[in-house]
Amino acid sequence: MPELVAPTVRLHAAWLDAHREWGPGLHEDGFGLVDTDEVDSPAGFAAWVARLTTQEDVTVPVAPGRVHCTYRWMVEGGRVLGGIALRREPSDFVRWAGHIGYGVRPSARGRGVATWALGRILDVARELGMARVLAVCAADNVASARTLERQGGVFEEVRDTGVGPTRRYWFTL
């Protein structure tokens, strides 16, 4: 049975294994990875995990252009299956990318892991008092659209975001 865990340095090797499976780049939605993060070395990974942890603490100001965010990793048997993020305040980025972003490593797809994790992060959003959250996916990502719909997402529209058309879904909590 998978579990959602806060980012931790103890999963460095397992996270790198998932990262390698995705291939090069920053396409692992839900992990909060940016191009300046160096995650291969233990020190770089620890700095990245510390940044993610800091973004969750609403008493600590976040860097310009960032929002307070809850990051969780989908883990099963010590294996990182994916990541999910809950961006907790309005911003231009949230209007573009949504409050929720997630990604599941290729070998773990098709098992309902994303649907399960989305349900758990929606529970977190409720606990935080969020009334309504937005999630988006690429217009041609049928699996992600199904995931959002299975958890009760209400389709709003397809919108061109400048990087391609996206489907927008709202969740009323």
C-alpha positions as CSV (number, residue, x, y, z in Angstrom):
1,M,0.0,0.0,0.0
2,P,1.5,3.4,-0.9
3,E,1.8,6.2,1.5
4,L,2.3,10.0,1.1
5,V,5.5,11.2,2.9
6,A,7.0,14.6,3.3
7,P,10.3,15.0,1.3
8,T,13.2,13.4,3.2
9,V,16.9,13.0,2.7
10,R,16.6,9.3,3.7
11,L,14.9,8.6,0.3
12,H,17.8,10.1,-1.8
13,A,18.7,6.9,-3.6
14,A,15.1,6.0,-4.2
15,W,14.3,9.5,-5.5
16,L,17.3,9.4,-7.8
17,D,16.1,6.0,-9.2
18,A,12.7,7.6,-10.0
19,H,14.4,10.7,-11.5
20,R,16.5,8.5,-13.8
21,E,13.5,6.6,-15.0
22,W,11.9,9.9,-16.1
23,G,15.0,10.8,-18.0
24,P,16.8,14.1,-18.1
25,G,15.0,17.4,-17.5
26,L,12.6,18.9,-15.0
27,H,9.4,17.2,-16.1
28,E,8.5,15.4,-12.8
29,D,5.4,17.4,-11.8
30,G,4.7,17.5,-8.1
31,F,8.3,17.6,-6.9
32,G,9.0,21.3,-7.1
33,L,12.3,20.8,-8.9
34,V,13.8,23.9,-10.6
35,D,16.7,24.2,-12.9
36,T,19.0,25.5,-10.1
37,D,18.5,22.5,-7.9
38,E,21.4,20.1,-7.8
39,V,20.0,16.8,-6.5
40,D,22.7,14.2,-7.3
41,S,25.0,14.9,-4.4
42,P,23.9,14.3,-0.8
43,A,24.5,18.0,0.1
44,G,22.6,19.3,-3.0
45,F,19.7,16.9,-2.3
46,A,19.6,18.0,1.3
47,A,19.5,21.7,0.3
48,W,16.6,20.9,-2.1
49,V,14.6,19.0,0.5
50,A,15.2,21.9,3.0
51,R,13.8,24.3,0.4
52,L,10.7,22.2,-0.1
53,T,10.2,21.9,3.6
54,T,10.6,25.7,4.1
55,Q,8.0,26.3,1.4
56,E,5.5,24.4,3.6
57,D,6.0,26.6,6.6
58,V,3.7,29.6,6.3
59,T,5.6,31.5,9.0
60,V,8.6,31.7,6.7
61,P,8.5,34.1,3.7
62,V,9.1,32.3,0.3
63,A,11.2,33.6,-2.5
64,P,9.6,35.9,-5.0
65,G,7.6,34.1,-7.6
66,R,7.0,31.1,-5.2
67,V,4.1,30.2,-3.0
68,H,3.7,28.2,0.2
69,C,3.3,24.6,-0.9
70,T,2.8,21.2,0.6
71,Y,5.0,18.6,-1.2
72,R,4.4,14.9,-0.7
73,W,6.1,11.9,-2.2
74,M,4.2,8.7,-3.2
75,V,6.2,5.9,-1.6
76,E,5.7,2.2,-1.5
77,G,8.1,-0.3,0.0
78,G,10.9,2.3,0.0
79,R,10.4,3.1,-3.7
80,V,9.4,6.6,-4.8
81,L,6.5,6.3,-7.2
82,G,5.9,10.0,-7.7
83,G,5.3,13.4,-6.2
84,I,2.3,15.7,-5.6
85,A,2.2,19.3,-4.7
86,L,-0.5,21.5,-3.2
87,R,0.2,25.2,-3.8
88,R,-1.7,27.0,-1.1
89,E,-2.1,30.6,-2.1
90,P,-3.2,32.5,-5.2
91,S,-0.5,33.6,-7.7
92,D,0.0,34.0,-11.4
93,F,1.7,30.6,-11.4
94,V,-1.3,28.9,-9.6
95,R,-3.7,30.5,-12.2
96,W,-1.5,29.0,-14.9
97,A,-0.5,25.6,-13.4
98,G,-3.1,25.0,-10.7
99,H,-3.0,24.5,-7.0
100,I,-2.2,20.8,-7.5
101,G,0.5,19.3,-9.6
102,Y,1.5,15.6,-9.7
103,G,3.6,13.1,-11.5
104,V,4.0,9.3,-11.4
105,R,7.1,7.5,-12.6
106,P,6.5,5.6,-15.8
107,S,6.8,2.1,-14.3
108,A,4.1,2.9,-11.6
109,R,1.5,4.3,-14.0
110,G,-1.8,2.6,-14.7
111,R,-2.2,1.3,-11.1
112,G,-4.4,4.2,-9.7
113,V,-1.5,5.7,-7.7
114,A,-2.2,9.3,-9.0
115,T,-5.9,9.0,-8.3
116,W,-5.1,7.8,-4.7
117,A,-2.6,10.5,-4.1
118,L,-4.9,13.2,-5.5
119,G,-7.6,12.1,-3.1
120,R,-5.2,12.3,-0.1
121,I,-3.9,15.8,-1.1
122,L,-7.5,17.0,-1.5
123,D,-8.0,15.9,2.1
124,V,-5.0,18.0,3.1
125,A,-6.5,21.0,1.2
126,R,-9.8,20.6,3.1
127,E,-7.9,20.4,6.4
128,L,-6.1,23.6,5.5
129,G,-9.5,25.3,4.9
130,M,-9.1,25.7,1.2
131,A,-12.6,26.0,-0.4
132,R,-11.8,25.5,-4.0
133,V,-8.7,24.2,-5.9
134,L,-7.6,24.1,-9.5
135,A,-5.8,21.3,-11.2
136,V,-4.7,21.4,-14.9
137,C,-3.3,18.8,-17.3
138,A,-2.2,18.9,-20.9
139,A,-5.2,18.7,-23.2
140,D,-4.0,15.4,-24.7
141,N,-3.2,13.7,-21.4
142,V,-6.2,11.5,-21.2
143,A,-4.9,9.5,-18.2
144,S,-4.5,12.7,-16.1
145,A,-7.9,14.0,-17.2
146,R,-9.5,10.7,-16.1
147,T,-7.6,11.0,-12.7
148,L,-9.0,14.5,-12.1
149,E,-12.5,13.5,-13.1
150,R,-12.4,10.3,-10.9
151,Q,-11.7,12.5,-7.9
152,G,-14.6,14.9,-8.7
153,G,-12.9,17.6,-10.7
154,V,-15.3,19.7,-12.7
155,F,-14.1,20.5,-16.2
156,E,-14.0,24.2,-16.8
157,E,-12.3,24.7,-20.2
158,V,-9.3,24.0,-22.5
159,R,-7.1,27.0,-22.4
160,D,-3.9,27.8,-24.4
161,T,-1.2,28.5,-21.9
162,G,1.6,29.4,-24.2
163,V,3.2,25.9,-23.8
164,G,0.2,24.1,-25.3
165,P,-3.5,23.7,-24.5
166,T,-4.4,22.6,-21.0
167,R,-7.6,21.2,-19.5
168,R,-8.7,23.0,-16.3
169,Y,-10.6,21.2,-13.5
170,W,-12.0,22.7,-10.3
171,F,-12.6,20.9,-7.0
172,T,-15.0,22.4,-4.5
173,L,-14.0,21.1,-1.1
